[in-house]
Amino acid sequence: MNHPEHGIEELCATGAQLYEQALRVGHIRAVDAADAPCLTDLGLLHPSVDDLGRLEPVAPAALLNHLLRGSRARIAEERRREERLTELFEPLMRVEPRHSTHTDTPTLRILSGTERINGAISDAMAEAAEEVLCIQPSIHYNTDRGRTAQAVAMDRDQALLDRGGRIRTLYQHTQRHVPLVLARYEDLRGEAEARTLDELPDRLIVVDRTVAFIPAGDDGRLALEVRHPALLRFFVTAFDRLWRLATPMYPEAVQRPSLNGITPRQRAIAALLVEGHTDTVIADRLGMNVRTARVHIAKLATTLGSDSRAQLGYLIARSGILELEEAAR
């Protein structure tokens, strides 16, 4: 079992219990501490000189003094950094730009790098007091990058909810049963809502209707920070229109109905088939892999009695399932 990573200030319950035991007895067997590798990683226990199979505790007073000394050193370094930055920018702030925009904050700004993007979003949300709007198309939730992004987002989202704010998020239908997405709403406390659609535009975050973040590249490492009022109004209006069309997912999920034996996902695929898209394009637009898309296409063909791709398009049009979906909305 993998032991979760944590700092010494967040010592796990197992580690705390074993460390206390080692303090009382004077040592602990290395094999008994196998479930808490954090004890040696964080320097609370060290191998005995006399017996490498034993671990001995570092005195709490000595450890605390060492940690506080390191903390004081970091604080001092941050203060020196503040002084250097002030010395650098103070004379530059007195320079009058030739083409002044008469604003302290640019209306458009490129952010480069995941750390800088997350930092800008976190800073904006730390000042938020009302509402955050999010569009989250299908991403790789099961990758390390996806899990890391989720962990970062959870902390800042919960902080906003604790201040009485609200979060509305749009996902694709394919994400309604993704474990990481479900876990998010099991853990969040406060006014968080989620709805889903077949297709979504690219990722969008709007904070208090004063700043928005959108991708500026395909790899997720470039983002555009937007503070232009006209663009913000456009983003909010587009989001609200999509929100009204979307199916509720949380806090109260609504079951999307089948029509004449055709599931909602198959109807979405049928609409794209009629438009002439390939399996790869269909899968990408609906947030699923190609194999899953082909399985749904095969089931759709069986339901409609189609023997070929060309015949399937004809049968979809003749069946009226797309018109039925419009009438059901």
Residue frames relative to the residue before (quaternion, step in Angstrom):
aa qw qx qy qz dx dy dz
M 1.0000 0.0000 0.0000 0.0000 0.00 0.00 0.00
N 0.4114 -0.7173 0.5078 0.2416 3.58 -0.83 0.97
H 0.3397 -0.7326 0.5554 0.1985 3.54 -0.94 0.96
P 0.4520 -0.7027 0.4654 0.2920 3.64 -0.72 0.97
E 0.4541 -0.6784 0.5042 0.2818 3.56 -1.03 0.81
H 0.1462 0.7773 -0.6017 0.1113 3.57 -1.01 0.81
G 0.5024 -0.6335 0.4947 0.3187 3.54 -1.27 0.34
I 0.6835 -0.4955 0.3383 0.4158 3.54 -1.27 0.22
E 0.6338 0.5315 -0.3388 0.4484 3.60 1.14 -0.56
E 0.7229 0.3354 -0.2257 0.5603 3.60 1.30 -0.17
L 0.0677 0.8461 -0.5238 0.0722 3.57 1.02 0.85
C 0.4552 -0.7056 0.4765 0.2604 3.56 -0.82 1.04
A 0.6636 -0.5310 0.3550 0.3893 3.57 -1.24 0.49
T 0.6429 0.5187 -0.3254 0.4601 3.59 0.99 -0.82
G 0.6636 0.5093 -0.3005 0.4581 3.56 0.93 -0.90
A 0.6554 0.5166 -0.3146 0.4523 3.58 0.94 -0.88
Q 0.6601 0.5119 -0.3061 0.4567 3.57 0.98 -0.86
L 0.6857 0.4782 -0.2873 0.4675 3.59 0.90 -0.90
Y 0.6321 0.5261 -0.3347 0.4601 3.60 1.02 -0.75
E 0.6462 0.5090 -0.3158 0.4730 3.58 0.99 -0.83
Q 0.6348 0.5254 -0.3249 0.4642 3.57 1.04 -0.80
A 0.6559 0.5087 -0.3101 0.4635 3.58 0.97 -0.86
L 0.6330 0.5261 -0.3321 0.4608 3.59 1.04 -0.71
R 0.6731 0.5025 -0.3016 0.4510 3.58 0.96 -0.84
V 0.7577 0.3840 -0.1963 0.4898 3.58 0.90 -0.99
G 0.4910 -0.6531 0.4365 0.3766 3.56 1.10 -0.70
H 0.7879 -0.0080 0.0003 0.6158 3.55 1.27 -0.25
I 0.1264 -0.7538 0.6352 0.1108 3.53 -1.37 0.06
R 0.5225 -0.6304 0.4588 0.3453 3.57 -1.06 0.63
A 0.5637 -0.6242 0.4256 0.3339 3.56 -1.01 0.85
V 0.6428 0.5358 -0.3288 0.4377 3.57 1.01 -0.79
D 0.6469 0.5224 -0.3223 0.4526 3.60 1.11 -0.66
A 0.6962 0.4547 -0.2637 0.4889 3.58 1.21 -0.48
A 0.3692 0.7668 -0.4672 0.2396 3.58 1.28 0.12
D 0.6675 0.5099 -0.3048 0.4490 3.60 1.10 -0.65
A 0.7546 0.2856 -0.1831 0.5617 3.58 1.27 -0.15
P 0.0560 -0.8332 0.5500 0.0066 3.61 0.45 1.18
C 0.5026 0.6634 -0.4172 0.3651 3.57 1.25 -0.32
L 0.5904 0.6056 -0.3726 0.3819 3.60 1.09 -0.62
T 0.7125 0.3899 -0.2513 0.5265 3.58 1.00 -0.77
D 0.6201 0.5551 -0.3482 0.4314 3.59 1.04 -0.75
L 0.7486 0.3898 -0.2032 0.4964 3.58 1.02 -0.82
G 0.5457 -0.6731 0.3683 0.3370 3.57 1.29 0.08
L 0.4247 0.7005 -0.4789 0.3155 3.61 1.15 0.42
L 0.7646 0.1693 -0.1040 0.6131 3.56 1.19 -0.61
H 0.0451 -0.7789 0.6239 0.0447 3.56 -1.20 0.55
P 0.6095 -0.5740 0.3898 0.3835 3.61 -1.12 0.60
S 0.4870 -0.6545 0.5012 0.2885 3.53 -1.12 0.77
V 0.5048 -0.6455 0.4796 0.3138 3.58 -1.01 0.79
D 0.7081 0.4734 -0.2579 0.4561 3.58 1.01 -0.82
D 0.8029 0.0666 -0.0014 0.5924 3.58 1.08 -0.65
L 0.3069 -0.7921 0.5010 0.1657 3.59 -0.32 1.26
G 0.6099 0.5507 -0.3521 0.4481 3.57 1.24 -0.23
R 0.6749 0.4413 -0.2804 0.5207 3.54 1.34 -0.01
L 0.2085 -0.7519 0.6115 0.1313 3.54 -1.20 0.61
E 0.1862 -0.7884 0.5803 0.0839 3.55 -0.94 0.95
P 0.4618 -0.7075 0.4589 0.2749 3.61 -1.00 0.76
V 0.4056 -0.6406 0.5882 0.2813 3.51 -1.24 0.56
A 0.5476 -0.6344 0.4282 0.3381 3.59 -0.91 0.90
P 0.5299 -0.6637 0.4192 0.3209 3.63 -0.80 0.95
A 0.6441 0.5304 -0.3358 0.4371 3.61 0.95 -0.81
A 0.6659 0.4948 -0.2989 0.4717 3.57 0.96 -0.90
L 0.6548 0.5169 -0.3064 0.4583 3.56 1.00 -0.87
L 0.6532 0.5159 -0.3119 0.4582 3.58 0.94 -0.89
N 0.6475 0.5197 -0.3172 0.4584 3.58 0.95 -0.87
H 0.6439 0.5230 -0.3104 0.4642 3.58 1.02 -0.86
L 0.6829 0.4902 -0.2893 0.4579 3.59 0.91 -0.93
L 0.6638 0.4984 -0.3100 0.4636 3.58 0.96 -0.82
R 0.6125 0.5422 -0.3483 0.4578 3.56 1.08 -0.70
G 0.6566 0.5008 -0.3054 0.4742 3.58 1.00 -0.82
S 0.6387 0.5274 -0.3198 0.4600 3.57 1.05 -0.80
R 0.6558 0.5049 -0.3128 0.4659 3.58 0.96 -0.86
A 0.6328 0.5343 -0.3305 0.4526 3.57 1.05 -0.76
R 0.6573 0.5037 -0.3123 0.4655 3.59 1.00 -0.82
I 0.6360 0.5231 -0.3279 0.4630 3.58 1.02 -0.79
A 0.6503 0.5143 -0.3125 0.4636 3.57 0.98 -0.87
E 0.6505 0.5128 -0.3163 0.4625 3.57 1.00 -0.82
E 0.6369 0.5200 -0.3265 0.4663 3.61 1.02 -0.76
R 0.6432 0.5121 -0.3266 0.4662 3.59 1.03 -0.74
R 0.6352 0.5076 -0.3302 0.4794 3.57 1.03 -0.77
R 0.6321 0.5266 -0.3307 0.4625 3.58 1.05 -0.75
E 0.6228 0.5342 -0.3348 0.4634 3.59 1.00 -0.79
E 0.6569 0.5116 -0.3105 0.4586 3.57 0.95 -0.87
R 0.6576 0.5056 -0.3145 0.4617 3.59 0.96 -0.87
L 0.6580 0.5061 -0.3110 0.4627 3.59 0.97 -0.85
T 0.6371 0.5247 -0.3239 0.4624 3.57 1.01 -0.81
E 0.6537 0.5110 -0.3067 0.4663 3.57 0.96 -0.89
L 0.6649 0.5131 -0.3032 0.4502 3.57 1.03 -0.78
F 0.7988 0.3646 -0.1714 0.4468 3.57 0.75 -1.07
E 0.5256 0.6602 -0.4191 0.3351 3.61 1.12 -0.44
P 0.7035 0.4210 -0.3000 0.4876 3.66 0.79 -0.80
L 0.6299 0.5416 -0.3421 0.4391 3.60 1.08 -0.65
M 0.6283 0.5509 -0.3349 0.4354 3.59 1.09 -0.67
R 0.6476 0.5161 -0.3224 0.4586 3.58 1.21 -0.38
V 0.5511 0.6008 -0.3937 0.4248 3.58 1.30 -0.19
E 0.2973 -0.7566 0.5589 0.1635 3.60 -0.78 1.01
P 0.3927 -0.7283 0.5012 0.2535 3.64 -0.58 1.07
R 0.5433 -0.6243 0.4500 0.3355 3.55 -1.08 0.75
H 0.7673 0.1943 -0.1107 0.6010 3.58 1.04 -0.83
S 0.0732 -0.8397 0.5379 0.0130 3.56 0.33 1.24
T 0.3123 -0.7491 0.5577 0.1742 3.56 -1.01 0.87
H 0.3695 -0.7606 0.4599 0.2712 3.59 1.37 -0.04
T 0.6619 0.4309 -0.3358 0.5132 3.57 1.00 0.79
D 0.4566 -0.6914 0.4905 0.2698 3.55 -1.06 0.74
T 0.7671 0.2977 -0.1529 0.5474 3.58 1.13 -0.61
P 0.4164 -0.7091 0.5009 0.2699 3.63 -0.74 0.97
T 0.4800 -0.6783 0.4727 0.2935 3.57 -1.06 0.72
L 0.7652 0.1527 -0.1087 0.6159 3.60 1.24 -0.42
R 0.0824 0.7985 -0.5901 0.0861 3.56 -0.87 0.94
I 0.3381 -0.7274 0.5639 0.1965 3.57 -0.94 0.94
L 0.1400 -0.7684 0.6212 0.0643 3.56 -0.96 0.96
S 0.1284 -0.8135 0.5665 0.0291 3.57 -0.73 1.07
G 0.7841 0.2935 -0.2408 0.4910 3.56 -0.85 1.01
T 0.5710 -0.6344 0.4086 0.3234 3.55 -0.98 0.93
E 0.6582 0.5243 -0.3190 0.4361 3.58 0.93 -0.89
R 0.6785 0.4819 -0.2981 0.4676 3.59 0.93 -0.87
I 0.6283 0.5321 -0.3339 0.4590 3.58 1.03 -0.78
N 0.6767 0.4859 -0.2924 0.4694 3.58 0.85 -0.98
G 0.6338 0.5420 -0.3271 0.4445 3.57 1.04 -0.77
A 0.6649 0.5011 -0.3013 0.4648 3.58 0.97 -0.87
I 0.6490 0.5023 -0.3161 0.4760 3.58 1.00 -0.83
S 0.6574 0.5130 -0.3080 0.4580 3.58 0.94 -0.89
D 0.6403 0.5215 -0.3246 0.4612 3.60 1.00 -0.81
A 0.6641 0.5020 -0.3063 0.4617 3.57 0.95 -0.89
M 0.6948 0.4725 -0.2810 0.4638 3.58 0.93 -0.88
A 0.5858 0.5766 -0.3728 0.4306 3.59 1.14 -0.53
E 0.7165 0.4102 -0.2380 0.5116 3.59 1.19 -0.58
A 0.5131 0.6681 -0.4098 0.3498 3.59 1.28 -0.19
A 0.1125 -0.8056 0.5798 0.0463 3.55 -1.15 0.67
E 0.7490 0.4224 -0.2146 0.4632 3.59 1.18 -0.37
E 0.7994 -0.2578 0.2381 0.4876 3.59 0.14 -1.23
V 0.1505 -0.7445 0.6434 0.0953 3.52 -1.21 0.70
L 0.1723 -0.7679 0.6126 0.0729 3.56 -0.94 0.99
C 0.0312 -0.8170 0.5754 -0.0203 3.60 -0.82 0.97
I 0.1013 -0.7196 0.6804 0.0940 3.53 -1.20 0.71
Q 0.0132 -0.8129 0.5795 -0.0572 3.56 -0.59 1.20
P 0.1453 -0.7900 0.5902 0.0807 3.62 -0.03 1.20
S 0.7203 -0.4560 0.2914 0.4339 3.55 -1.25 0.36
I 0.0225 0.7741 -0.6313 0.0414 3.56 -0.85 1.06
H 0.6329 -0.5463 0.3869 0.3890 3.57 -1.29 0.16
Y 0.1313 -0.8432 0.5182 0.0568 3.56 0.29 1.29
N 0.7033 0.4774 -0.2811 0.4455 3.60 1.08 -0.59
T 0.5394 0.5929 -0.4213 0.4242 3.61 1.23 0.21
D 0.6560 -0.4987 0.3812 0.4192 3.55 -1.27 0.33
R 0.6342 0.5395 -0.3288 0.4456 3.57 1.03 -0.82
G 0.6606 0.5129 -0.3042 0.4561 3.57 0.99 -0.85
R 0.6698 0.4925 -0.2998 0.4679 3.56 0.96 -0.86
T 0.6373 0.5204 -0.3289 0.4635 3.58 1.03 -0.77
A 0.6497 0.5157 -0.3112 0.4638 3.57 0.96 -0.89
Q 0.6373 0.5305 -0.3262 0.4540 3.58 1.02 -0.80
A 0.6546 0.5217 -0.3151 0.4473 3.58 0.94 -0.90
V 0.6523 0.5069 -0.3102 0.4705 3.58 0.97 -0.88
A 0.6786 0.5041 -0.2923 0.4472 3.58 0.91 -0.95
M 0.6228 0.5710 -0.3513 0.4033 3.60 0.96 -0.81
D 0.6622 0.5201 -0.3161 0.4370 3.58 0.88 -0.91
R 0.7277 0.4228 -0.2614 0.4726 3.59 0.77 -0.98
D 0.6178 0.5385 -0.3550 0.4498 3.61 1.09 -0.62
Q 0.6708 0.4961 -0.3061 0.4586 3.58 0.90 -0.91
A 0.6114 0.5518 -0.3489 0.4472 3.58 1.06 -0.73
L 0.6530 0.4985 -0.3123 0.4770 3.60 0.98 -0.81
L 0.6583 0.5084 -0.3111 0.4597 3.59 0.91 -0.90
D 0.6334 0.5358 -0.3273 0.4522 3.58 1.04 -0.75
R 0.6756 0.4701 -0.2908 0.4879 3.59 1.17 -0.55
G 0.6123 -0.5736 0.3418 0.4233 3.59 1.29 0.09
G 0.4494 0.6950 -0.4485 0.3374 3.59 1.25 0.24
R 0.3531 -0.7145 0.5707 0.1975 3.54 -1.38 0.12
I 0.1088 -0.7813 0.6119 0.0571 3.58 -1.09 0.73
R 0.0459 -0.7737 0.6318 0.0114 3.57 -0.87 1.03
T 0.0445 -0.8205 0.5690 -0.0324 3.58 -0.76 1.06
L 0.2133 -0.7515 0.6145 0.1103 3.54 -1.08 0.87
Y 0.0573 -0.7733 0.6315 0.0087 3.56 -0.93 1.01
Q 0.5234 -0.5618 0.5046 0.3947 3.53 -1.35 -0.06
H 0.6580 -0.5268 0.3578 0.4019 3.58 -1.19 0.55
T 0.6289 0.5675 -0.3396 0.4089 3.59 1.05 -0.72
Q 0.6742 0.5013 -0.2969 0.4539 3.60 1.21 -0.31
R 0.4179 0.7398 -0.4509 0.2733 3.59 1.27 -0.01
H 0.7901 0.2765 -0.1427 0.5282 3.60 1.10 -0.61
V 0.3711 0.7124 -0.5065 0.3133 3.61 1.19 0.42
P 0.5118 -0.6921 0.4052 0.3080 3.64 -0.62 1.09
L 0.6719 0.5052 -0.3166 0.4393 3.60 0.90 -0.87
V 0.6392 0.5081 -0.3226 0.4788 3.58 1.08 -0.70
L 0.6569 0.5058 -0.3095 0.4656 3.58 0.94 -0.89
A 0.6443 0.5280 -0.3222 0.4498 3.58 0.98 -0.86
R 0.5834 0.5902 -0.3679 0.4196 3.58 1.07 -0.72
Y 0.7547 0.3944 -0.2215 0.4751 3.57 0.81 -0.99
E 0.5576 0.5521 -0.4008 0.4729 3.57 1.25 -0.15
D 0.7298 0.4478 -0.2305 0.4623 3.58 1.07 -0.77
L 0.6416 0.5440 -0.3426 0.4185 3.61 1.01 -0.73
R 0.1415 -0.7675 0.6214 0.0689 3.56 -1.08 0.80
G 0.6471 0.4925 -0.3692 0.4499 3.56 -0.71 1.05
E 0.7126 -0.4605 0.3325 0.4118 3.55 -1.32 -0.25
A 0.2229 0.7496 -0.5783 0.2326 3.54 0.25 1.37
E 0.0437 -0.8011 0.5968 -0.0145 3.58 -0.84 1.01
A 0.0632 -0.7899 0.6093 0.0285 3.57 -1.17 0.61
R 0.0161 -0.7666 0.6419 0.0040 3.54 -1.15 0.77
T 0.2651 -0.7847 0.5449 0.1306 3.58 -1.23 0.39
L 0.1097 -0.7525 0.6469 0.0576 3.51 -1.35 0.57
D 0.6328 -0.5121 0.4028 0.4184 3.57 -1.26 0.29
E 0.8117 0.0662 0.0160 0.5801 3.56 0.79 -1.07
L 0.1038 -0.7833 0.6115 0.0418 3.52 -1.20 0.66
P 0.5030 -0.5902 0.5110 0.3708 3.58 -1.21 0.35
D 0.7285 -0.4112 0.2902 0.4648 3.57 -1.24 -0.12
R 0.7309 -0.4491 0.2959 0.4201 3.53 -1.34 0.29
L 0.0152 0.7857 -0.6166 0.0481 3.55 -1.11 0.81
I 0.0054 -0.7531 0.6577 0.0124 3.55 -1.10 0.80
V 0.0410 -0.7801 0.6243 -0.0031 3.59 -0.79 1.06
V 0.1408 -0.8115 0.5661 0.0345 3.58 -0.65 1.14
D 0.8567 -0.1131 0.0315 0.5023 3.57 -0.66 1.20
R 0.5322 -0.6615 0.3797 0.3676 3.58 1.22 0.53
T 0.5852 0.5719 -0.3708 0.4392 3.58 1.20 0.51
V 0.7911 0.0572 -0.0285 0.6083 3.60 1.18 -0.46
A 0.0953 -0.7875 0.6082 0.0290 3.55 -1.09 0.81
F 0.1913 -0.7572 0.6144 0.1119 3.53 -1.27 0.50
I 0.0330 0.7839 -0.6171 0.0596 3.56 -0.86 1.05
P 0.5917 -0.5746 0.4094 0.3901 3.63 -1.13 0.49
A 0.1749 -0.7686 0.6058 0.1075 3.54 -1.18 0.67
G 0.7602 0.2017 -0.1435 0.6006 3.57 1.31 0.25
D 0.6027 -0.6058 0.3968 0.3352 3.56 -1.29 0.25
D 0.7080 0.4870 -0.2695 0.4347 3.61 1.13 -0.49
G 0.5483 -0.6536 0.3832 0.3539 3.60 1.24 0.13
R 0.6105 0.5791 -0.3460 0.4148 3.60 1.24 0.09
L 0.7025 0.3286 -0.2586 0.5760 3.57 1.31 0.14
A 0.0159 0.7924 -0.6091 0.0284 3.57 -0.95 0.87
L 0.3141 -0.7190 0.5880 0.1965 3.53 -1.27 0.49
E 0.2220 -0.7471 0.6152 0.1188 3.55 -0.83 1.07
V 0.1093 -0.8277 0.5504 -0.0052 3.57 -0.60 1.18
R 0.0069 0.7963 -0.6043 0.0259 3.58 -0.84 1.03
H 0.4186 0.7091 -0.4678 0.3213 3.58 1.27 0.21
P 0.4936 -0.7073 0.4119 0.2939 3.64 -0.59 1.10
A 0.6613 0.5122 -0.3236 0.4423 3.61 0.92 -0.84
L 0.6647 0.4894 -0.3030 0.4763 3.58 0.97 -0.84
L 0.6335 0.5282 -0.3344 0.4559 3.58 1.00 -0.76
R 0.6347 0.5146 -0.3310 0.4719 3.60 0.98 -0.78
F 0.6337 0.5303 -0.3245 0.4604 3.57 1.02 -0.82
F 0.6644 0.5077 -0.3058 0.4552 3.60 0.87 -0.95
V 0.6810 0.4934 -0.2942 0.4542 3.59 0.86 -0.96
T 0.6495 0.5133 -0.3180 0.4621 3.60 0.96 -0.85
A 0.6519 0.5072 -0.3105 0.4704 3.58 0.95 -0.90
F 0.6484 0.5168 -0.3227 0.4564 3.58 0.93 -0.86
D 0.6801 0.5016 -0.3020 0.4412 3.60 0.81 -0.97
R 0.6422 0.5099 -0.3325 0.4657 3.60 1.03 -0.70
L 0.6472 0.4910 -0.3148 0.4909 3.59 1.00 -0.77
W 0.6221 0.5617 -0.3350 0.4304 3.59 1.00 -0.83
R 0.6675 0.5030 -0.3046 0.4568 3.59 0.95 -0.85
L 0.6866 0.4740 -0.2776 0.4763 3.60 1.12 -0.63
A 0.6184 0.6113 -0.3288 0.3684 3.58 1.18 -0.55
T 0.4759 -0.6568 0.5187 0.2703 3.54 -1.34 0.48
P 0.4790 -0.6844 0.4583 0.3034 3.64 -0.72 0.97
M 0.1401 -0.7884 0.5969 0.0503 3.55 -1.04 0.87
Y 0.7860 -0.0587 0.0699 0.6115 3.58 1.00 -0.85
P 0.5192 -0.1277 -0.8450 -0.0066 1.62 -2.04 1.49
E 0.7470 0.2907 -0.2059 0.5614 3.62 1.18 -0.35
A 0.2748 -0.7858 0.5364 0.1385 3.54 -0.48 1.24
V 0.2129 -0.7500 0.6142 0.1222 3.54 -1.13 0.77
Q 0.3918 -0.7201 0.5232 0.2327 3.58 -0.80 1.02
R 0.3432 -0.7395 0.5427 0.2022 3.55 -0.77 1.02
P 0.3691 -0.7876 0.4470 0.2088 3.62 -0.51 1.13
S 0.4111 -0.6485 0.5759 0.2807 3.52 -1.31 0.49
L 0.1955 -0.7630 0.6056 0.1135 3.55 -1.19 0.62
N 0.8391 -0.0864 0.0112 0.5370 3.57 -0.60 1.20
G 0.7264 -0.4504 0.2421 0.4592 3.57 0.97 0.85
I 0.6012 0.5338 -0.3593 0.4739 3.59 1.28 0.02
T 0.3580 -0.7521 0.5131 0.2070 3.58 -0.66 1.10
P 0.6578 -0.5094 0.3673 0.4159 3.61 -1.19 0.39
R 0.6495 0.5113 -0.3317 0.4546 3.59 0.97 -0.78
Q 0.6535 0.5040 -0.3156 0.4684 3.58 1.01 -0.80
R 0.6203 0.5271 -0.3510 0.4628 3.60 1.08 -0.63
A 0.6328 0.5209 -0.3339 0.4655 3.58 1.02 -0.75
I 0.6473 0.5009 -0.3106 0.4833 3.57 1.02 -0.82
A 0.6295 0.5470 -0.3350 0.4385 3.58 0.98 -0.84
A 0.6425 0.5282 -0.3264 0.4490 3.59 0.96 -0.84
L 0.6887 0.4648 -0.2823 0.4794 3.59 0.97 -0.82
L 0.5988 0.5493 -0.3606 0.4579 3.60 1.12 -0.60
V 0.6497 0.5177 -0.3130 0.4604 3.57 0.96 -0.87
E 0.6566 0.4982 -0.3048 0.4773 3.58 1.13 -0.64
G 0.5415 -0.6746 0.3663 0.3428 3.60 1.30 -0.08
H 0.4068 0.7331 -0.4649 0.2844 3.60 1.18 0.35
T 0.5095 -0.6321 0.4949 0.3097 3.56 -1.23 0.57
D 0.6834 -0.4713 0.3569 0.4282 3.57 -1.31 0.26
T 0.6481 0.5358 -0.3193 0.4369 3.58 0.98 -0.85
V 0.6671 0.4891 -0.2980 0.4765 3.58 0.93 -0.89
I 0.6330 0.5325 -0.3286 0.4558 3.59 0.97 -0.84
A 0.6637 0.5072 -0.3039 0.4581 3.57 0.89 -0.95
D 0.6705 0.5069 -0.3023 0.4496 3.57 0.92 -0.92
R 0.7009 0.4797 -0.2831 0.4455 3.59 0.86 -0.89
L 0.7390 0.3883 -0.2248 0.5026 3.58 1.11 -0.62
G 0.5081 -0.7008 0.3987 0.3028 3.58 1.25 0.21
M 0.5954 0.5243 -0.3928 0.4652 3.60 0.96 0.83
N 0.5462 -0.5945 0.4461 0.3862 3.57 -1.21 0.21
V 0.6828 -0.5173 0.3284 0.3978 3.56 -1.25 0.47
R 0.6264 0.5502 -0.3466 0.4299 3.59 0.98 -0.82
T 0.6603 0.4991 -0.3087 0.4685 3.60 0.93 -0.88
A 0.6318 0.5310 -0.3334 0.4557 3.57 0.98 -0.82
R 0.6752 0.4967 -0.2981 0.4566 3.60 0.93 -0.87
V 0.5984 0.5444 -0.3593 0.4653 3.59 1.11 -0.63
H 0.6722 0.4853 -0.2956 0.4745 3.59 0.93 -0.88
I 0.6280 0.5270 -0.3366 0.4632 3.59 1.03 -0.75
A 0.6474 0.5180 -0.3135 0.4628 3.58 1.01 -0.85
K 0.6539 0.5012 -0.3127 0.4727 3.60 0.97 -0.83
L 0.6339 0.5281 -0.3213 0.4648 3.56 1.04 -0.80
A 0.6486 0.5170 -0.3095 0.4650 3.57 0.99 -0.87
T 0.6493 0.5140 -0.3135 0.4647 3.59 0.99 -0.83
T 0.6563 0.5226 -0.3095 0.4476 3.58 0.93 -0.90
L 0.7509 0.3836 -0.2045 0.4972 3.58 0.97 -0.88
G 0.4635 -0.7105 0.4259 0.3147 3.60 1.29 -0.09
S 0.3708 0.7460 -0.4729 0.2871 3.57 1.07 0.74
D 0.2662 -0.7673 0.5662 0.1408 3.57 -1.11 0.77
S 0.7966 0.1632 -0.0838 0.5759 3.61 1.21 -0.27
R 0.6579 -0.5129 0.3773 0.4021 3.54 -1.31 0.35
A 0.6572 0.5110 -0.3131 0.4571 3.58 0.92 -0.86
Q 0.6640 0.4963 -0.3028 0.4701 3.57 0.97 -0.87
L 0.6078 0.5732 -0.3508 0.4231 3.58 1.08 -0.75
G 0.6491 0.5152 -0.3196 0.4595 3.58 0.94 -0.84
Y 0.6453 0.5198 -0.3095 0.4665 3.56 1.03 -0.84
L 0.6868 0.4895 -0.2821 0.4572 3.59 0.93 -0.95
I 0.5966 0.5492 -0.3619 0.4598 3.58 1.10 -0.65
A 0.6747 0.4925 -0.2939 0.4647 3.57 0.89 -0.96
R 0.6941 0.4858 -0.2783 0.4526 3.59 0.95 -0.90
S 0.6379 0.5694 -0.3270 0.4023 3.59 1.09 -0.74
G 0.3451 -0.7689 0.4740 0.2548 3.57 1.14 -0.58
I 0.3605 0.7635 -0.4841 0.2295 3.61 1.22 0.24
L 0.6398 0.5164 -0.3439 0.4535 3.58 1.07 -0.58
E 0.6380 0.5042 -0.3257 0.4824 3.58 1.09 -0.68
L 0.6170 0.5464 -0.3394 0.4535 3.59 1.09 -0.72
E 0.6354 0.5293 -0.3313 0.4542 3.56 1.03 -0.79
E 0.6460 0.5154 -0.3272 0.4583 3.58 0.95 -0.85
A 0.6698 0.5049 -0.3009 0.4538 3.57 1.00 -0.84
A 0.6612 0.5243 -0.3021 0.4434 3.57 1.15 -0.67
R 0.5747 0.6125 -0.3832 0.3844 3.61 1.17 -0.40
